[in-house]
Amino acid sequence: MPTRVIDIHPHVISTDEKRYPRNPLGGKQSVWSLERPTSYGQLLAAMDEAGVAKAAIVHSSTCYGFDNSYCADAVAAHPDRFTGVCSVDMLATDAQSRIRHWVSRGMTGLRLFTAGSTMQGQGDWLADPRSFAGWECAAELDLPVCVQARIQGIPQLNTLIERFPTVRIVIDHLMSPALEDGPPYADAEPLFALAKHDNIYLKLSSVIIRHARAGSASPETFFPRVVETFGARRIAWGSNFPASPGSLKEILADNMQAVEWLSEDDKEWIFNRTATQLYPSLV
């Protein structure tokens, strides 16, 4: 077991819709945020039950759009346990000032949501030149940037890697490649090719673990190659709680079981140390 566990991908949703109004990206709220709203107090209780020491809360853009207020309030309430990962409109002319505003409120990471359950296909704006000012701000402030994208977004991602080589980019859910055909996992080849870039990190989550159990795939055949290719020091665990069903304790136990074959040192990095490299406030 790792000496402690850090979660870099939980979400929080307030039931106070007057103080924190819903305004989801694209106008469609995610089903999980409707059905399983989880306050930061409830997240804290779930962390205590599961044995999770600290967390980088990922702002819920499929509920709140670009208003990171609830995530920021969570960090302000429990700075000893939380940091926050904010979202901004990277194409807006004031993207830099918005990033700085949320950083001033305790956010230490940025997240770009370009594909997901409430979106059809892969967004085409990721490497839009209008976003470059926001990326320059992230580089200046040394913010890790989480990118939720699909494999189809890699050409855009390559543009950003080349232009902003110092920005640490964290790939949410390993881009959710199709794994059902099993080894050699042809659909994941473009993901593995990103390992040559030292600034690319991966987020191991319940989402990709579920994909690795579909069809002819298995965690035992997929994740060894992931760890061998990227190294455990560039992989960090994120629960996706409560977007993924189940208690945080159940999710952590299941995710640990999926990679039980890892060495203790690799587990220490994936479930603890890599998170503190990305978010030093979680030390």
Secondary structure, DSSP 8 states (H G I E B T S, - for coil): --SSEEES------S-TTTS----GGG---HHHHH----HHHHHHHHHHHTEEEEEEE--HHHHTT--HHHHHHHHH-TTTEEEEE---TTSTTHHHHHHHHHHTTEEEEEEE-SSTTSSS--S-TT-GGGHHHHHHHHHHT--EEEE--GGGHHHHHHHHHH-TTS-EEEGGGG----TT-TT-GGGHHHHHGGGSTTEEEEEEHHHHHHTTSTT--HHHHHHHHHHHH-GGGEEEE--TTTSSS-HHHHHHHHHHHTTTS-HHHHHIIIIIHHHHH-GGG-
